[in-house]
């Protein structure tokens, strides 16, 4: 009987602890709530904020109106993908991701940038932790349901770290083709 009562008391305490409500403190008038916590990398949880930081100034030749122009389908933080322009982190295909991108040009017909490249094709080489430095050009815009997307990429400079074998593997897995939205 004691064991049953003791077990019941423990369960009751555990149940009340699970539903604990944490109240937010009352802030003095004229102050706002603190900013959302950031991840260790200094990025927010919203995939579009991560991919296209709001605090950066576009280069003069960039299209700053993200309601028009040419986009990429970016799957960074979102497996369904979202329309993006000048992404910092860009999941280009199921095999390849461009990281820490800085775009010098983002126009209707071509985009040029530099940053890192990594993917499933180079995992055995450790590229997940140390991406290869590259310069990339996006091109061949296509219309998908009224929105224009870049459909191809070309690595214009592989840097010094990437071996001929890795260059060949990258070219083989993607063929320079970017992911596009499904038509529906």
Contact map, one row per residue, 1 for C-alpha under 8 A:
1111100000000000000000000000000000000000000000000000000000000000000000000000000000000000000000000000000000000000000000000000000000000000000000000000000000000000000000000000000000000000
1111110000000000000000000000000000000000000000000000000000000000000000000000000000000000000000000000000000000000000000000000000000000000000000000000000000000000000000000000000000000000
1111111000000000000000000000000000000000000000000000000000000000000000000000000000000000000000000000000000000000000000000000000000000000000000000000000000000000000000000000000000000000
1111111100000000000000000000000000000000000000000000000000000000000000000000000000000000000000000000000000000000000000000000000000000000000000000000000000000000000000000000000000000000
1111111110000000000000000000000000000000000000000000000000000000000000000000000000000000000000000000000000000000000000000000000000000000000000000000000000000000000000000000000000000000
0111111111000000000000000000000000000000000000000000000000000000000000000000000000000000000000000000000000000000000000000000000000000000000000000000000000000000000000000000000000000000
0011111111100000000000000000000000000000000000000000000000000000000000000000000000000000000000000000000000000000000000000000000000000000000000000000000000000000000000000000000000000000
0001111111110000000000000000000000000000000000000000000000000000000000000000000000000000000000000000000000000000000000000000000000000000000000000000000000000000000000000000000000000000
0000111111111000000000000000000000000000000000000000000000000000000000000000000000000000000000000000000000000000000000000000000000000000000000000000000000000000000000000000000000000000
0000011111111100000000000000000000000000000000000000000000000000000000000000000000000000000000000000000000000000000000000000000000000000000000000000000000000000000000000000000000000000
0000001111111110000000000000000000000000000000000000000000000000000000000000000000000000000000000000000000000000000000000000000000000000000000000000000000000000000000000000000000000000
0000000111111111000000000000000000000000000000000000000000000000000000000000000000000000000000000000000000000000000000000000000000000000000000000000000000000000000000000000000000000000
0000000011111111100000000000000000000000000000000000000000000000000000000000000000000000000000000000000000000000000000000000000000000000000000000000000000000000000000000000000000000000
0000000001111111110000000000000000000000000000000000000000000000000000000000000000000000000000000000000000000000000000000000000000000000000000000000000000000000000000000000000000000000
0000000000111111111000000000000000000000000000000000000000000000000000000000000000000000000000000000000000000000000000000000000000000000000000000000000000000000000000000000000000000000
0000000000011111111100000000000000000000000000000000000000000000000000000000000000000000000000000000000000000000000000000000000000000000000000000000000000000000000000000000000000000000
0000000000001111111100000000000000000000000000000000000000000000000000000000000000000000000000000000000000000000000000000000000000000000000000000000000000000000000000000000000000000000
0000000000000111111100000000000000000000000000000000000000000000000000000000000000000000000000000000000000000000000000000000000000000000000000000000000000000000000000000000000000000000
0000000000000011111110000000000000000000000000000000000000000000000000000000000000000000000000000000000000000000000000000000000000000000000000000000000000000000000000000000000000000000
0000000000000001111111000000000000000000000000000000000000000000000000000000000000000000000000000000000000000000000000000000000000000000000000000000000000000000000000000000000000000000
0000000000000000001111100000000000000000000000000000000000000000000000000000000000000000000000000000000000000000000000000000000000000000000000000000000000000000000000000000000000000000
0000000000000000000111110000000000000000000000000000000000000000000000000000000000000000000000000000000000000000000000000000000000000000000000000000000000000000000000000000000000000000
0000000000000000000011111000000000000000000000000000000000000000000000000000000000000000000000000000000000000000000000000000000000000000000000000000000000000000000000000000000000000000
0000000000000000000001111100000000000000000000000000000000000000000000000000000000000000000000000000000000000000000000000000000000000000000000000000000000000000000000000000000000000000
0000000000000000000000111110000000000000000000000000000000000000000000000000000000000000000000000000000000000000000000000000000000000000000000000000000000000000000000000000000000000000
0000000000000000000000011111000000000000000000000000000000000000000000000000000000000000000000000000000000000000000000000000000000000000000000000000000000000000000000000000000000000000
0000000000000000000000001111101110000000000000000000000000000000000000000000000000000000000000000000000000000000000000000000000000000000000000000000000000000000000000000000000000000000
0000000000000000000000000111111000000000000000000000000000000000000000000000000000000000000000000000000000000000000000000000000000000000000000000000000000000000000000000000000000000000
0000000000000000000000000011111000000000000000000000000000000000000000000000000000000000000000000000000000000000000000000000000000000000000000000000000000000000000000000000000000000000
0000000000000000000000000001111100000000000000000000000000000000000000000000000000000000000000000000000000000000000000000000000000000000000000000000000000000000000000000000000000000000
0000000000000000000000000011111110000000000000000000000000000000000000000000000000000000000000000000000000000000000000000000000000000000000000000000000000000000000000000000000000000000
0000000000000000000000000010011111000000000000000000000000000000000000000000000000000000000000000000000000000000000000000000000000000000000000000000000000000000000000000000000000000000
0000000000000000000000000010001111100000000000000000000000000000000000000000000000000000000000000000000000000000000000000000000000000000000000000000000000000000000000000000000000000000
0000000000000000000000000000000111110000000000000000000000000000000000000000000000000000000000000000000000000000000000000000000000000000000000000000000000000000000000000000000000000000
0000000000000000000000000000000011111000000000000000000000000000000000000000000000000000000000000000000000000000000000000000000000000000000000000000000000000000000000000000000000000000
0000000000000000000000000000000001111100000100000000000000000000000000000000000000000000000000000000000000000000000000000000000000000000000000000000000000000000000000000000000000000000
0000000000000000000000000000000000111110000100000000000000000000000000000000000000000000000000000000000000000000000000000000000000000000000000000000000000000000000000000000000000000000
0000000000000000000000000000000000011111111110000000000000000000000000000000000000000000000000000000000000000000000000000000000000000000000000000000000000000000000000000000000000000000
0000000000000000000000000000000000001111111110000000000000000000000000000000000000000000000000000000000000000000000000000000000000000000000000000000000000000000000000000000000000000000
0000000000000000000000000000000000000111111000000000000000000000000000000000000000000000000000000000000000000000000000000000000000000000000000000000000000000000000000000000000000000000
0000000000000000000000000000000000000111111000000000000000000000000000000000000000000000000000000000000000000000000000000000000000000000000000000000000000000000000000000000000000000000
0000000000000000000000000000000000000111111100000000000000000000000000000000000000000000000000000000000000000000000000000000000000000000000000000000000000000000000000000000000000000000
0000000000000000000000000000000000000111111110000100000000000000000000000000000000000000000000000000000000000000000000000000000000000000000000000000000000000000000000000000000000000000
0000000000000000000000000000000000011110011111101100000000000000000000000000000000000000000000000000000000000000000000000000000000000000000000000000000000000000000000000000000000000000
0000000000000000000000000000000000000110001111101100000000000000000000000000000000000000000000000000000000000000000000000000000000000000000000000000000000000000000000000000000000000000
0000000000000000000000000000000000000000000111111100000000000000000000000000100000000000000000000000000000000000000000000000000000000000000000000000000000000000000000000000000000000000
0000000000000000000000000000000000000000000111111110000000000000000000000001110000000000000000000000000000000000000000000000000000000000000000000000000000000000000000000000000000000000
0000000000000000000000000000000000000000000001111111100000000000000000000000000001010000000000000000000000000000000000000000000000000000000000000000000000000000000000000000000000000000
0000000000000000000000000000000000000000000111111111110000000000000000000000000000000000000000000000000000000000000000000000000000000000000000000000000000000000000000000000000000000000
0000000000000000000000000000000000000000001111111111100000000000000000000000000000000001100000000000000000000000000000000000000000000000000000000000000000000000000000000000000000000000
0000000000000000000000000000000000000000000000111111100000000000000000000001000000010111110000000000000000000000000000000000000000000000000000000000000000000000000000000000000000000000
0000000000000000000000000000000000000000000000011111110000000000000000000000000000011111100000000000000000000000000000000000000000000000000000000000000000000000000000000000000000000000
0000000000000000000000000000000000000000000000011111111100000000000000000000000000000011000000000000000000000000000000000000000000000000000000000000000000000000000000000000000000000000
0000000000000000000000000000000000000000000000001001111100000000000000000000000000000000000000000000000000000000000000000000000000000000000000000000000000000000000000000000000000000000
0000000000000000000000000000000000000000000000000000111110000000000000000000000000000000000000000000000000000000000000000000000000000000000000000000000000000000000000000000000000000000
0000000000000000000000000000000000000000000000000000111111000000000000000000000000000000000000000000000000000000000000000000000000000000000000000000000000000000000000000000000000000000
0000000000000000000000000000000000000000000000000000001111100000000000000000000000000000000000000000000000000000000000000000000000000000000000000000000000000000000000000000000000000000
0000000000000000000000000000000000000000000000000000000111111101000000000000000000000000000000000000000000000000000000000000000000000000000000000000000000000000000000000000000000000000
0000000000000000000000000000000000000000000000000000000011111100000000000000000000000000000000000000001110000000000000000000000000000000000000000000000000000000000000000000000000000000
0000000000000000000000000000000000000000000000000000000001111100000000000000000000000000000000000000000000000000000000000000000000000000000000000000000000000000000000000000000000000000
0000000000000000000000000000000000000000000000000000000001111110000000000000000000000000000000000000000111100000000000000000000000000000000000000000000000000000000000000000000000000000
0000000000000000000000000000000000000000000000000000000001111111000000000000000000000000000000000000000111100000000000000000000000000000000000000000000000000000000000000000000000000000
0000000000000000000000000000000000000000000000000000000000001111110010000000000000000000000000000000000001100000000000000000000000000000000000000000000000000000000000000000000000000000
0000000000000000000000000000000000000000000000000000000001000111110000000000000000000000000000000000000000000000000000000000000000000000000000000000000000000000000000000000000000000000
0000000000000000000000000000000000000000000000000000000000000011111110000000000000000000000000000000000000000000000000000000000000000000000000000000000000000000000000000000000000000000
0000000000000000000000000000000000000000000000000000000000000011111110000000000000011000000000000000000000000000000000000000000000000000000000000000000000000000000000000000000000000000
0000000000000000000000000000000000000000000000000000000000000000111110000000000000000000000000000000000000000000000000000000000000000000000000000000000000000000000000000000000000000000
0000000000000000000000000000000000000000000000000000000000000000111111000000000000000000000000000000000000000000000000000000000000000000000000000000000000000000000000000000000000000000
0000000000000000000000000000000000000000000000000000000000000010111111100000000000000000000000000000000000110000000000000000000000000000000000000001000000000000000000000000000000000000
0000000000000000000000000000000000000000000000000000000000000000000111110000000000001000000000000000000000111000000000000000000000000000000010000011110000000000000000000000000000000000
0000000000000000000000000000000000000000000000000000000000000000000011111000000000111000000000000000000000000000000000000000000000000000000000000011110000000000000000000000000000000000
0000000000000000000000000000000000000000000000000000000000000000000001111100000000111000000100000000000000000000000000000000000000000000000000000000111000000000000000000000000000010000
0000000000000000000000000000000000000000000000000000000000000000000000111110000011110000000100000000000000000000000000000000000000000000000000000000100000000000000000000000000000111000
0000000000000000000000000000000000000000000000000000000000000000000000011111010011110010011100000000000000000000000000000000000000000000000000000000000000000000000000000000000000000000
0000000000000000000000000000000000000000000000000000000000000000000000001111111111000000011100000000000000000000000000000000000000000000000000000000000000000000000000000000000000000000
0000000000000000000000000000000000000000000000100010000000000000000000000111111010000000111000000000000000000000000000000000000000000000000000000000000000000000000000000000000000000000
0000000000000000000000000000000000000000000001100000000000000000000000000011111000000000000000000000000000000000000000000000000000000000000000000000000000000000000000000000000000000000
0000000000000000000000000000000000000000000000100000000000000000000000000111111111000000000000000000000000000000000000000000000000000000000000000000000000000000000000000000000000000000
0000000000000000000000000000000000000000000000000000000000000000000000000011111110000000000000000000000000000000000000000000000000000000000000000000000000000000000000000000000000000000
0000000000000000000000000000000000000000000000000000000000000000000000000010011111000000000000000000000000000000000000000000000000000000000000000000000000000000000000000000000000000000
0000000000000000000000000000000000000000000000000000000000000000000000001111011111100000000000000000000000000000000000000000000000000000000000000000000000000000000000000000000000001000
0000000000000000000000000000000000000000000000010000000000000000000000001110010111110000000000000000000000000000000000000000000000000000000000000000000000000000000000000000000000000000
0000000000000000000000000000000000000000000000000000000000000000000000111100000011111000000000000000000000000000000000000000000000000000000000000000000000000000000000000000000000000000
0000000000000000000000000000000000000000000000010011000000000000010000111100000001111110000000000000000000000000000000000000000000000000000000000000000000000000000000000000000000000000
0000000000000000000000000000000000000000000000000001000000000000010001110000000000111110000000000000000001000000000000000000000000000000000000000000000000000000000000000000000000000000
0000000000000000000000000000000000000000000000000011000000000000000000000000000000011111000000000000111001000000000000000000000000000000000000000000000000000000000000000000000000000000
0000000000000000000000000000000000000000000000000011100000000000000000000100000000011111110000000000100000000000000000000000000000000000000000000000000000000000000000000000000000000000
0000000000000000000000000000000000000000000000000111100000000000000000000000000000000111110000000111110000000000000000000000000000000000000000000000000000000000000000000000000000000000
0000000000000000000000000000000000000000000000000111000000000000000000000001000000000011111000001111100000000000000000000000000000000000000000000000000000000000000000000000000000000000
0000000000000000000000000000000000000000000000000010000000000000000000000111000000000011111100001110000000000000000000000000000000000000000000000000000000000000000000000000000000000000
0000000000000000000000000000000000000000000000000000000000000000000000000111000000000000111111011100000000000000000000000000000000000000000000000000000000000000000000000000000000000000
0000000000000000000000000000000000000000000000000000000000000000000000011110000000000000011111111100000000000000000000000000000000000000000000000000000000000000000000000000000001100000
0000000000000000000000000000000000000000000000000000000000000000000000000000000000000000001111111000000000000000000000000000000000000000000000000000000000000000000000000000010001100000
0000000000000000000000000000000000000000000000000000000000000000000000000000000000000000001111110000000000000000000000000000000000000000000000000000000000000000000000000000000000000000
0000000000000000000000000000000000000000000000000000000000000000000000000000000000000000000111111000000000000000000000111000000000000000000000000000000000000000000000000000110000000000
0000000000000000000000000000000000000000000000000000000000000000000000000000000000000000001111111100000000000000000011111000000000000000000000000000000000000000000000000000010000000000
0000000000000000000000000000000000000000000000000000000000000000000000000000000000000000111110111110000000000000000011100000000000000000000000000000000000000000000000000000000000000000
0000000000000000000000000000000000000000000000000000000000000000000000000000000000000001111100011111100000000000001111000000000000000000000000000000000000000000000000000000000000000000
0000000000000000000000000000000000000000000000000000000000000000000000000000000000000001110000001111100000000000001111000000000000100000000000000000000000000000000000000000000000000000
0000000000000000000000000000000000000000000000000000000000000000000000000000000000000001100000000111110000000000001100000000000000000000000000000000000000000000000000000000000000000000
0000000000000000000000000000000000000000000000000000000000000000000000000000000000000111100000000111111000000000111100000000000000000000000000000000000000000000000000000000000000000000
0000000000000000000000000000000000000000000000000000000000000000000000000000000000000101000000000001111100000000111000000000000000000000000000000000000000000000000000000000000000000000
0000000000000000000000000000000000000000000000000000000000100000000000000000000000000100000000000000111111000011110000000000000000000000000000000000000000000000000000000000000000000000
0000000000000000000000000000000000000000000000000000000000101100000000000000000000000000000000000000011111000011100000000000000000000000000000000000000000000000000000000000000000000000
0000000000000000000000000000000000000000000000000000000000101100000000000000000000000000000000000000001111100111100000000000000000000000000000000000000000000000000000000000000000000000
0000000000000000000000000000000000000000000000000000000000001110000000000000000000001100000000000000001111110111000000000000000000000000000000000000000000000000000000000000000000000000
0000000000000000000000000000000000000000000000000000000000001110000011000000000000000000000000000000000011111110000000000000000000000000000000000000000000000000000000000000000000000000
0000000000000000000000000000000000000000000000000000000000000000000011000000000000000000000000000000000001111110000000000000000000000000000010000000000000000000000000000000000000000000
0000000000000000000000000000000000000000000000000000000000000000000001000000000000000000000000000000000000111110000000000000000000000000001110000000000000000000000000000000000000000000
0000000000000000000000000000000000000000000000000000000000000000000000000000000000000000000000000000000011111111000000000000000000000000111110000000010000000000000000000000000000000000
0000000000000000000000000000000000000000000000000000000000000000000000000000000000000000000000000000001111111111100000000000000000000000111000000000000000000000000000000000000000000000
0000000000000000000000000000000000000000000000000000000000000000000000000000000000000000000000000000001111000111110000000000000000000011110000000000000000000000000000000000000000000000
0000000000000000000000000000000000000000000000000000000000000000000000000000000000000000000000000000111110000011111000000000000000000011100000000000000000000000000000000000000000000000
0000000000000000000000000000000000000000000000000000000000000000000000000000000000000000000000000000111000000001111100000000000000001111000000000000000000000000000000000000000000000000
0000000000000000000000000000000000000000000000000000000000000000000000000000000000000000000000000111110000000000111110000000000000001110000000000000000000000000000000000000000000000000
0000000000000000000000000000000000000000000000000000000000000000000000000000000000000000000000000111100000000000011111000000000000111100000000000000000000000000000000000000000000000000
0000000000000000000000000000000000000000000000000000000000000000000000000000000000000000000000011110000000000000001111100000001000111100000000000000000000000000000000000000000000000000
0000000000000000000000000000000000000000000000000000000000000000000000000000000000000000000000011110000000000000000111111110001100110000000000000000000000000000000000000000000000000000
0000000000000000000000000000000000000000000000000000000000000000000000000000000000000000000000111000000000000000000011111110001100000000000000000000000000000000000000000000000000000000
0000000000000000000000000000000000000000000000000000000000000000000000000000000000000000000000110000000000000000000001111110000000000000000000000000000000000000000000000000000000000000
0000000000000000000000000000000000000000000000000000000000000000000000000000000000000000000000110000000000000000000001111111000000000000000000000000000000000000000001001100100000000000
0000000000000000000000000000000000000000000000000000000000000000000000000000000000000000000000000000000000000000000001111111111100000000000000000000000000000000000001000000000000000000
0000000000000000000000000000000000000000000000000000000000000000000000000000000000000000000000000000000000000000000001111111111100000000000000000000000000000000000000000000000000000000
0000000000000000000000000000000000000000000000000000000000000000000000000000000000000000000000000000000000000000000000001111111000000000000000000000000000000000000000000000000000000000
0000000000000000000000000000000000000000000000000000000000000000000000000000000000000000000000000000000000000000000000000111111000000000000000000000000000000000000000000000000000000000
0000000000000000000000000000000000000000000000000000000000000000000000000000000000000000000000000000000000000000000000000111111111100000000000000000000000000000000000000000000000000000
0000000000000000000000000000000000000000000000000000000000000000000000000000000000000000000000000000000000000000000011100111111111110000000000000000000000000000000000000000000000000000
0000000000000000000000000000000000000000000000000000000000000000000000000000000000000000000000000000000000000000000001100110011111100000000000000000000000000000000000000000000000000000
0000000000000000000000000000000000000000000000000000000000000000000000000000000000000000000000000000000000000000000000000000011111100000000000000000000000000000000000000000000000000000
0000000000000000000000000000000000000000000000000000000000000000000000000000000000000000000000000000000000000000000000000000011111110000000000000000000000000000000000000000000000000000
0000000000000000000000000000000000000000000000000000000000000000000000000000000000000000000000000010000000000000000111000000011111111000000000000000000000000000000000000000000000000000
0000000000000000000000000000000000000000000000000000000000000000000000000000000000000000000000000000000000000000000111000000001001111100000000000000000000000110110000000000000000000000
0000000000000000000000000000000000000000000000000000000000000000000000000000000000000000000000000000000000000000011110000000000000111110000000000000000000000110100000000000000000000000
0000000000000000000000000000000000000000000000000000000000000000000000000000000000000000000000000000000000000000011110000000000000011111000000000000000000111110000000000000000000000000
0000000000000000000000000000000000000000000000000000000000000000000000000000000000000000000000000000000000000001111000000000000000001111100000000000000000111100000000000000000000000000
0000000000000000000000000000000000000000000000000000000000000000000000000000000000000000000000000000000000000001110000000000000000000111110000000000000011111000000000000000000000000000
0000000000000000000000000000000000000000000000000000000000000000000000000000000000000000000000000000000000000111100000000000000000000011111000000000000011110000000000000000000000000000
0000000000000000000000000000000000000000000000000000000000000000000000000000000000000000000000000000000000000111000000000000000000000001111100000000011111000000000000000000000000000000
0000000000000000000000000000000000000000000000000000000000000000000000000000000000000000000000000000000000001110000000000000000000000000111110000000011110000000000000000000000000000000
0000000000000000000000000000000000000000000000000000000000000000000000000000000000000000000000000000000000001100000000000000000000000000011111000000011100000000000000000000000000000000
0000000000000000000000000000000000000000000000000000000000000000000001000000000000000000000000000000000000011100000000000000000000000000001111100001111100000000000000000000000000000000
0000000000000000000000000000000000000000000000000000000000000000000000000000000000000000000000000000000000000000000000000000000000000000000111110001111000000000000000000000000000000000
0000000000000000000000000000000000000000000000000000000000000000000000000000000000000000000000000000000000000000000000000000000000000000000011111111100000000000000000000000000000000000
0000000000000000000000000000000000000000000000000000000000000000000000000000000000000000000000000000000000000000000000000000000000000000000001111111100000000000000000000000000000011010
0000000000000000000000000000000000000000000000000000000000000000000000000000000000000000000000000000000000000000000000000000000000000000000000111110000000000000000000000000000000000010
0000000000000000000000000000000000000000000000000000000000000000000000000000000000000000000000000000000000000000000000000000000000000000000000111111000000000000000000000000000000000000
0000000000000000000000000000000000000000000000000000000000000000000001100000000000000000000000000000000000000000000000000000000000000000000000111111100000000000000000000000000000000000
0000000000000000000000000000000000000000000000000000000000000000000011100000000000000000000000000000000000000000000000000000000000000000000011110111110000000000000000000000000000000000
0000000000000000000000000000000000000000000000000000000000000000000001111000000000000000000000000000000000000000000000000000000000000000000011110011111000000000000000000000000000010000
0000000000000000000000000000000000000000000000000000000000000000000001110000000000000000000000000000000000000100000000000000000000000000011111000001111100000000000000000000000001000000
0000000000000000000000000000000000000000000000000000000000000000000000010000000000000000000000000000000000000000000000000000000000000000011111000000111110000000000000000000000011110000
0000000000000000000000000000000000000000000000000000000000000000000000000000000000000000000000000000000000000000000000000000000000000000011110000000011111000000000000000000000111000000
0000000000000000000000000000000000000000000000000000000000000000000000000000000000000000000000000000000000000000000000000000000000000001111000000000001111100000000000000000000111000000
0000000000000000000000000000000000000000000000000000000000000000000000000000000000000000000000000000000000000000000000000000000000000001110000000000000111110000000000000000000100000000
0000000000000000000000000000000000000000000000000000000000000000000000000000000000000000000000000000000000000000000000000000000000000111100000000000000011111100000000000000000000000000
0000000000000000000000000000000000000000000000000000000000000000000000000000000000000000000000000000000000000000000000000000000000000111100000000000000001111100000000000000000000000000
0000000000000000000000000000000000000000000000000000000000000000000000000000000000000000000000000000000000000000000000000000000000000111000000000000000000111110000000000000000000000000
0000000000000000000000000000000000000000000000000000000000000000000000000000000000000000000000000000000000000000000000000000000000011110000000000000000000111111110000100000000000000000
0000000000000000000000000000000000000000000000000000000000000000000000000000000000000000000000000000000000000000000000000000000000011100000000000000000000001111110000000000000000000000
0000000000000000000000000000000000000000000000000000000000000000000000000000000000000000000000000000000000000000000000000000000000000000000000000000000000000111111000000000000000000000
0000000000000000000000000000000000000000000000000000000000000000000000000000000000000000000000000000000000000000000000000000000000011000000000000000000000000111111000000000000000000000
0000000000000000000000000000000000000000000000000000000000000000000000000000000000000000000000000000000000000000000000000000000000010000000000000000000000000111111101100000000000000000
0000000000000000000000000000000000000000000000000000000000000000000000000000000000000000000000000000000000000000000000000000000000000000000000000000000000000001111111100000000000000000
0000000000000000000000000000000000000000000000000000000000000000000000000000000000000000000000000000000000000000000000000000000000000000000000000000000000000000011111110000000000000000
0000000000000000000000000000000000000000000000000000000000000000000000000000000000000000000000000000000000000000000000000000000000000000000000000000000000000000001111111000000000000000
0000000000000000000000000000000000000000000000000000000000000000000000000000000000000000000000000000000000000000000000001100000000000000000000000000000000000000011111111100000000000000
0000000000000000000000000000000000000000000000000000000000000000000000000000000000000000000000000000000000000000000000000000000000000000000000000000000000000100011111111110000000000000
0000000000000000000000000000000000000000000000000000000000000000000000000000000000000000000000000000000000000000000000000000000000000000000000000000000000000000000111111111000000000000
0000000000000000000000000000000000000000000000000000000000000000000000000000000000000000000000000000000000000000000000001000000000000000000000000000000000000000000011111111100000000000
0000000000000000000000000000000000000000000000000000000000000000000000000000000000000000000000000000000000000000000000001000000000000000000000000000000000000000000001111111111000000000
0000000000000000000000000000000000000000000000000000000000000000000000000000000000000000000000000000000000000000000000000000000000000000000000000000000000000000000000111111111100000000
0000000000000000000000000000000000000000000000000000000000000000000000000000000000000000000000000000000000000000000000000000000000000000000000000000000000000000000000011111111000000000
0000000000000000000000000000000000000000000000000000000000000000000000000000000000000000000000100000000000000000000000001000000000000000000000000000000000000000000000001111111000000000
0000000000000000000000000000000000000000000000000000000000000000000000000000000000000000000010110000000000000000000000000000000000000000000000000000000000000000000000000111111111000000
0000000000000000000000000000000000000000000000000000000000000000000000000000000000000000000000000000000000000000000000000000000000000000000000000000000000000000000000000111111110000000
0000000000000000000000000000000000000000000000000000000000000000000000000000000000000000000000000000000000000000000000000000000000000000000000000000000111000000000000000010011111000000
0000000000000000000000000000000000000000000000000000000000000000000000000000000000000000000000000000000000000000000000000000000000000000000000000000001110000000000000000000011111100000
0000000000000000000000000000000000000000000000000000000000000000000000000000000000000000000110000000000000000000000000000000000000000000000000000000011110000000000000000000010111110000
0000000000000000000000000000000000000000000000000000000000000000000000001000000000000000000110000000000000000000000000000000000000000000000000000000001000000000000000000000000011111000
0000000000000000000000000000000000000000000000000000000000000000000000011000000000000000000000000000000000000000000000000000000000000000000000010000101000000000000000000000000001111100
0000000000000000000000000000000000000000000000000000000000000000000000001000000010000000000000000000000000000000000000000000000000000000000000010000000000000000000000000000000000111110
0000000000000000000000000000000000000000000000000000000000000000000000000000000000000000000000000000000000000000000000000000000000000000000000000000000000000000000000000000000000011111
0000000000000000000000000000000000000000000000000000000000000000000000000000000000000000000000000000000000000000000000000000000000000000000000011000000000000000000000000000000000001111
0000000000000000000000000000000000000000000000000000000000000000000000000000000000000000000000000000000000000000000000000000000000000000000000000000000000000000000000000000000000000111
